[in-house]
Amino acid sequence: MVIELMQFRLRPETRAQDFLQADHRLQTEFAYLQPGLLRRTTASNEGGEWLVVDLWRTAGDADACAERWEQDQVALAFMALIDASSVRVQRFSTV
């Protein structure tokens, strides 16, 4: 299995409530429709940082999703609320 972490900050003009609505839409209309996605969780801390944790069956499943991500309107709307310069994505393989 592969654990993918996406850490980021919201754009200064983005309200948390608006982001959470976009995140819910992303989760229901895009993420859980992706083959191989086992679990997705969103979290935040008091410092204004956000984290999305995806658990994938394989790295190939995560790669295939990444390709579709760039073309999907729901994913693009989600990303429009995020400070792109703050995005950090990491992948880990379970042992």
MODELLER restraints for C-alpha pairs under 7 A, 6 or more apart:
rsr = mdl.restraints
at = mdl.atoms
rsr.add(forms.Gaussian(group=physical.xy_distance, feature=features.Distance(at['CA:1:A'], at['CA:56:A']), mean=5.72, stdev=0.5))
rsr.add(forms.Gaussian(group=physical.xy_distance, feature=features.Distance(at['CA:1:A'], at['CA:57:A']), mean=4.74, stdev=0.5))
rsr.add(forms.Gaussian(group=physical.xy_distance, feature=features.Distance(at['CA:1:A'], at['CA:58:A']), mean=5.41, stdev=0.5))
rsr.add(forms.Gaussian(group=physical.xy_distance, feature=features.Distance(at['CA:1:A'], at['CA:93:A']), mean=5.92, stdev=0.5))
rsr.add(forms.Gaussian(group=physical.xy_distance, feature=features.Distance(at['CA:1:A'], at['CA:94:A']), mean=5.56, stdev=0.5))
rsr.add(forms.Gaussian(group=physical.xy_distance, feature=features.Distance(at['CA:2:A'], at['CA:55:A']), mean=5.82, stdev=0.5))
rsr.add(forms.Gaussian(group=physical.xy_distance, feature=features.Distance(at['CA:2:A'], at['CA:56:A']), mean=5.01, stdev=0.5))
rsr.add(forms.Gaussian(group=physical.xy_distance, feature=features.Distance(at['CA:2:A'], at['CA:57:A']), mean=6.34, stdev=0.5))
rsr.add(forms.Gaussian(group=physical.xy_distance, feature=features.Distance(at['CA:2:A'], at['CA:58:A']), mean=5.86, stdev=0.5))
rsr.add(forms.Gaussian(group=physical.xy_distance, feature=features.Distance(at['CA:2:A'], at['CA:59:A']), mean=6.04, stdev=0.5))
rsr.add(forms.Gaussian(group=physical.xy_distance, feature=features.Distance(at['CA:2:A'], at['CA:91:A']), mean=6.65, stdev=0.5))
rsr.add(forms.Gaussian(group=physical.xy_distance, feature=features.Distance(at['CA:2:A'], at['CA:92:A']), mean=5.64, stdev=0.5))
rsr.add(forms.Gaussian(group=physical.xy_distance, feature=features.Distance(at['CA:2:A'], at['CA:93:A']), mean=4.57, stdev=0.5))
rsr.add(forms.Gaussian(group=physical.xy_distance, feature=features.Distance(at['CA:2:A'], at['CA:94:A']), mean=6.11, stdev=0.5))
rsr.add(forms.Gaussian(group=physical.xy_distance, feature=features.Distance(at['CA:3:A'], at['CA:53:A']), mean=6.95, stdev=0.5))
rsr.add(forms.Gaussian(group=physical.xy_distance, feature=features.Distance(at['CA:3:A'], at['CA:54:A']), mean=5.79, stdev=0.5))
rsr.add(forms.Gaussian(group=physical.xy_distance, feature=features.Distance(at['CA:3:A'], at['CA:55:A']), mean=4.71, stdev=0.5))
rsr.add(forms.Gaussian(group=physical.xy_distance, feature=features.Distance(at['CA:3:A'], at['CA:56:A']), mean=6.30, stdev=0.5))
rsr.add(forms.Gaussian(group=physical.xy_distance, feature=features.Distance(at['CA:3:A'], at['CA:91:A']), mean=5.62, stdev=0.5))
rsr.add(forms.Gaussian(group=physical.xy_distance, feature=features.Distance(at['CA:3:A'], at['CA:92:A']), mean=5.10, stdev=0.5))
rsr.add(forms.Gaussian(group=physical.xy_distance, feature=features.Distance(at['CA:3:A'], at['CA:93:A']), mean=6.25, stdev=0.5))
rsr.add(forms.Gaussian(group=physical.xy_distance, feature=features.Distance(at['CA:4:A'], at['CA:53:A']), mean=5.78, stdev=0.5))
rsr.add(forms.Gaussian(group=physical.xy_distance, feature=features.Distance(at['CA:4:A'], at['CA:54:A']), mean=5.08, stdev=0.5))
rsr.add(forms.Gaussian(group=physical.xy_distance, feature=features.Distance(at['CA:4:A'], at['CA:55:A']), mean=6.40, stdev=0.5))
rsr.add(forms.Gaussian(group=physical.xy_distance, feature=features.Distance(at['CA:4:A'], at['CA:90:A']), mean=5.72, stdev=0.5))
rsr.add(forms.Gaussian(group=physical.xy_distance, feature=features.Distance(at['CA:4:A'], at['CA:91:A']), mean=4.41, stdev=0.5))
rsr.add(forms.Gaussian(group=physical.xy_distance, feature=features.Distance(at['CA:4:A'], at['CA:92:A']), mean=6.42, stdev=0.5))
rsr.add(forms.Gaussian(group=physical.xy_distance, feature=features.Distance(at['CA:5:A'], at['CA:51:A']), mean=6.78, stdev=0.5))
rsr.add(forms.Gaussian(group=physical.xy_distance, feature=features.Distance(at['CA:5:A'], at['CA:52:A']), mean=5.81, stdev=0.5))
rsr.add(forms.Gaussian(group=physical.xy_distance, feature=features.Distance(at['CA:5:A'], at['CA:53:A']), mean=4.81, stdev=0.5))
rsr.add(forms.Gaussian(group=physical.xy_distance, feature=features.Distance(at['CA:5:A'], at['CA:54:A']), mean=6.57, stdev=0.5))
rsr.add(forms.Gaussian(group=physical.xy_distance, feature=features.Distance(at['CA:5:A'], at['CA:89:A']), mean=5.51, stdev=0.5))
rsr.add(forms.Gaussian(group=physical.xy_distance, feature=features.Distance(at['CA:5:A'], at['CA:90:A']), mean=5.18, stdev=0.5))
rsr.add(forms.Gaussian(group=physical.xy_distance, feature=features.Distance(at['CA:5:A'], at['CA:91:A']), mean=6.30, stdev=0.5))
rsr.add(forms.Gaussian(group=physical.xy_distance, feature=features.Distance(at['CA:6:A'], at['CA:51:A']), mean=5.56, stdev=0.5))
rsr.add(forms.Gaussian(group=physical.xy_distance, feature=features.Distance(at['CA:6:A'], at['CA:52:A']), mean=5.12, stdev=0.5))
rsr.add(forms.Gaussian(group=physical.xy_distance, feature=features.Distance(at['CA:6:A'], at['CA:53:A']), mean=6.60, stdev=0.5))
rsr.add(forms.Gaussian(group=physical.xy_distance, feature=features.Distance(at['CA:6:A'], at['CA:87:A']), mean=6.80, stdev=0.5))
rsr.add(forms.Gaussian(group=physical.xy_distance, feature=features.Distance(at['CA:6:A'], at['CA:88:A']), mean=5.66, stdev=0.5))
rsr.add(forms.Gaussian(group=physical.xy_distance, feature=features.Distance(at['CA:6:A'], at['CA:89:A']), mean=4.43, stdev=0.5))
rsr.add(forms.Gaussian(group=physical.xy_distance, feature=features.Distance(at['CA:6:A'], at['CA:90:A']), mean=6.64, stdev=0.5))
rsr.add(forms.Gaussian(group=physical.xy_distance, feature=features.Distance(at['CA:7:A'], at['CA:50:A']), mean=5.64, stdev=0.5))
rsr.add(forms.Gaussian(group=physical.xy_distance, feature=features.Distance(at['CA:7:A'], at['CA:51:A']), mean=4.48, stdev=0.5))
rsr.add(forms.Gaussian(group=physical.xy_distance, feature=features.Distance(at['CA:7:A'], at['CA:52:A']), mean=6.58, stdev=0.5))
rsr.add(forms.Gaussian(group=physical.xy_distance, feature=features.Distance(at['CA:7:A'], at['CA:87:A']), mean=5.73, stdev=0.5))
rsr.add(forms.Gaussian(group=physical.xy_distance, feature=features.Distance(at['CA:7:A'], at['CA:88:A']), mean=5.17, stdev=0.5))
rsr.add(forms.Gaussian(group=physical.xy_distance, feature=features.Distance(at['CA:7:A'], at['CA:89:A']), mean=6.41, stdev=0.5))
rsr.add(forms.Gaussian(group=physical.xy_distance, feature=features.Distance(at['CA:8:A'], at['CA:49:A']), mean=5.84, stdev=0.5))
rsr.add(forms.Gaussian(group=physical.xy_distance, feature=features.Distance(at['CA:8:A'], at['CA:50:A']), mean=5.31, stdev=0.5))
rsr.add(forms.Gaussian(group=physical.xy_distance, feature=features.Distance(at['CA:8:A'], at['CA:51:A']), mean=6.53, stdev=0.5))
rsr.add(forms.Gaussian(group=physical.xy_distance, feature=features.Distance(at['CA:8:A'], at['CA:86:A']), mean=5.05, stdev=0.5))
rsr.add(forms.Gaussian(group=physical.xy_distance, feature=features.Distance(at['CA:8:A'], at['CA:87:A']), mean=4.49, stdev=0.5))
rsr.add(forms.Gaussian(group=physical.xy_distance, feature=features.Distance(at['CA:8:A'], at['CA:88:A']), mean=6.40, stdev=0.5))
rsr.add(forms.Gaussian(group=physical.xy_distance, feature=features.Distance(at['CA:9:A'], at['CA:48:A']), mean=6.37, stdev=0.5))
rsr.add(forms.Gaussian(group=physical.xy_distance, feature=features.Distance(at['CA:9:A'], at['CA:49:A']), mean=5.03, stdev=0.5))
rsr.add(forms.Gaussian(group=physical.xy_distance, feature=features.Distance(at['CA:9:A'], at['CA:50:A']), mean=5.90, stdev=0.5))
rsr.add(forms.Gaussian(group=physical.xy_distance, feature=features.Distance(at['CA:9:A'], at['CA:82:A']), mean=6.09, stdev=0.5))
rsr.add(forms.Gaussian(group=physical.xy_distance, feature=features.Distance(at['CA:9:A'], at['CA:83:A']), mean=5.71, stdev=0.5))
rsr.add(forms.Gaussian(group=physical.xy_distance, feature=features.Distance(at['CA:9:A'], at['CA:86:A']), mean=5.88, stdev=0.5))
rsr.add(forms.Gaussian(group=physical.xy_distance, feature=features.Distance(at['CA:10:A'], at['CA:81:A']), mean=6.01, stdev=0.5))
rsr.add(forms.Gaussian(group=physical.xy_distance, feature=features.Distance(at['CA:10:A'], at['CA:82:A']), mean=4.29, stdev=0.5))
rsr.add(forms.Gaussian(group=physical.xy_distance, feature=features.Distance(at['CA:10:A'], at['CA:83:A']), mean=5.24, stdev=0.5))
rsr.add(forms.Gaussian(group=physical.xy_distance, feature=features.Distance(at['CA:11:A'], at['CA:81:A']), mean=5.79, stdev=0.5))
rsr.add(forms.Gaussian(group=physical.xy_distance, feature=features.Distance(at['CA:11:A'], at['CA:82:A']), mean=5.03, stdev=0.5))
rsr.add(forms.Gaussian(group=physical.xy_distance, feature=features.Distance(at['CA:11:A'], at['CA:83:A']), mean=4.54, stdev=0.5))
rsr.add(forms.Gaussian(group=physical.xy_distance, feature=features.Distance(at['CA:14:A'], at['CA:81:A']), mean=5.86, stdev=0.5))
rsr.add(forms.Gaussian(group=physical.xy_distance, feature=features.Distance(at['CA:19:A'], at['CA:81:A']), mean=6.55, stdev=0.5))
rsr.add(forms.Gaussian(group=physical.xy_distance, feature=features.Distance(at['CA:22:A'], at['CA:78:A']), mean=5.50, stdev=0.5))
rsr.add(forms.Gaussian(group=physical.xy_distance, feature=features.Distance(at['CA:23:A'], at['CA:78:A']), mean=6.47, stdev=0.5))
rsr.add(forms.Gaussian(group=physical.xy_distance, feature=features.Distance(at['CA:26:A'], at['CA:74:A']), mean=5.85, stdev=0.5))
rsr.add(forms.Gaussian(group=physical.xy_distance, feature=features.Distance(at['CA:26:A'], at['CA:75:A']), mean=6.20, stdev=0.5))
rsr.add(forms.Gaussian(group=physical.xy_distance, feature=features.Distance(at['CA:26:A'], at['CA:78:A']), mean=6.91, stdev=0.5))
rsr.add(forms.Gaussian(group=physical.xy_distance, feature=features.Distance(at['CA:30:A'], at['CA:74:A']), mean=6.96, stdev=0.5))
rsr.add(forms.Gaussian(group=physical.xy_distance, feature=features.Distance(at['CA:34:A'], at['CA:65:A']), mean=6.43, stdev=0.5))
rsr.add(forms.Gaussian(group=physical.xy_distance, feature=features.Distance(at['CA:35:A'], at['CA:61:A']), mean=6.40, stdev=0.5))
rsr.add(forms.Gaussian(group=physical.xy_distance, feature=features.Distance(at['CA:36:A'], at['CA:56:A']), mean=5.53, stdev=0.5))
rsr.add(forms.Gaussian(group=physical.xy_distance, feature=features.Distance(at['CA:36:A'], at['CA:57:A']), mean=4.98, stdev=0.5))
rsr.add(forms.Gaussian(group=physical.xy_distance, feature=features.Distance(at['CA:36:A'], at['CA:58:A']), mean=6.86, stdev=0.5))
rsr.add(forms.Gaussian(group=physical.xy_distance, feature=features.Distance(at['CA:36:A'], at['CA:61:A']), mean=5.38, stdev=0.5))
rsr.add(forms.Gaussian(group=physical.xy_distance, feature=features.Distance(at['CA:37:A'], at['CA:55:A']), mean=6.15, stdev=0.5))
rsr.add(forms.Gaussian(group=physical.xy_distance, feature=features.Distance(at['CA:37:A'], at['CA:56:A']), mean=4.71, stdev=0.5))
rsr.add(forms.Gaussian(group=physical.xy_distance, feature=features.Distance(at['CA:37:A'], at['CA:57:A']), mean=6.43, stdev=0.5))
rsr.add(forms.Gaussian(group=physical.xy_distance, feature=features.Distance(at['CA:38:A'], at['CA:55:A']), mean=5.43, stdev=0.5))
rsr.add(forms.Gaussian(group=physical.xy_distance, feature=features.Distance(at['CA:38:A'], at['CA:56:A']), mean=5.57, stdev=0.5))
rsr.add(forms.Gaussian(group=physical.xy_distance, feature=features.Distance(at['CA:38:A'], at['CA:57:A']), mean=6.61, stdev=0.5))
rsr.add(forms.Gaussian(group=physical.xy_distance, feature=features.Distance(at['CA:39:A'], at['CA:54:A']), mean=5.73, stdev=0.5))
rsr.add(forms.Gaussian(group=physical.xy_distance, feature=features.Distance(at['CA:39:A'], at['CA:55:A']), mean=5.08, stdev=0.5))
rsr.add(forms.Gaussian(group=physical.xy_distance, feature=features.Distance(at['CA:40:A'], at['CA:53:A']), mean=5.59, stdev=0.5))
rsr.add(forms.Gaussian(group=physical.xy_distance, feature=features.Distance(at['CA:40:A'], at['CA:54:A']), mean=4.49, stdev=0.5))
rsr.add(forms.Gaussian(group=physical.xy_distance, feature=features.Distance(at['CA:40:A'], at['CA:55:A']), mean=6.43, stdev=0.5))
rsr.add(forms.Gaussian(group=physical.xy_distance, feature=features.Distance(at['CA:41:A'], at['CA:52:A']), mean=5.66, stdev=0.5))
rsr.add(forms.Gaussian(group=physical.xy_distance, feature=features.Distance(at['CA:41:A'], at['CA:53:A']), mean=5.21, stdev=0.5))
rsr.add(forms.Gaussian(group=physical.xy_distance, feature=features.Distance(at['CA:41:A'], at['CA:54:A']), mean=6.67, stdev=0.5))
rsr.add(forms.Gaussian(group=physical.xy_distance, feature=features.Distance(at['CA:42:A'], at['CA:51:A']), mean=5.70, stdev=0.5))
rsr.add(forms.Gaussian(group=physical.xy_distance, feature=features.Distance(at['CA:42:A'], at['CA:52:A']), mean=4.43, stdev=0.5))
rsr.add(forms.Gaussian(group=physical.xy_distance, feature=features.Distance(at['CA:42:A'], at['CA:53:A']), mean=6.42, stdev=0.5))
rsr.add(forms.Gaussian(group=physical.xy_distance, feature=features.Distance(at['CA:43:A'], at['CA:50:A']), mean=5.73, stdev=0.5))
rsr.add(forms.Gaussian(group=physical.xy_distance, feature=features.Distance(at['CA:43:A'], at['CA:51:A']), mean=5.16, stdev=0.5))
rsr.add(forms.Gaussian(group=physical.xy_distance, feature=features.Distance(at['CA:43:A'], at['CA:52:A']), mean=6.41, stdev=0.5))
rsr.add(forms.Gaussian(group=physical.xy_distance, feature=features.Distance(at['CA:44:A'], at['CA:50:A']), mean=4.25, stdev=0.5))
rsr.add(forms.Gaussian(group=physical.xy_distance, feature=features.Distance(at['CA:44:A'], at['CA:51:A']), mean=6.05, stdev=0.5))
rsr.add(forms.Gaussian(group=physical.xy_distance, feature=features.Distance(at['CA:56:A'], at['CA:62:A']), mean=6.30, stdev=0.5))
rsr.add(forms.Gaussian(group=physical.xy_distance, feature=features.Distance(at['CA:69:A'], at['CA:75:A']), mean=5.90, stdev=0.5))
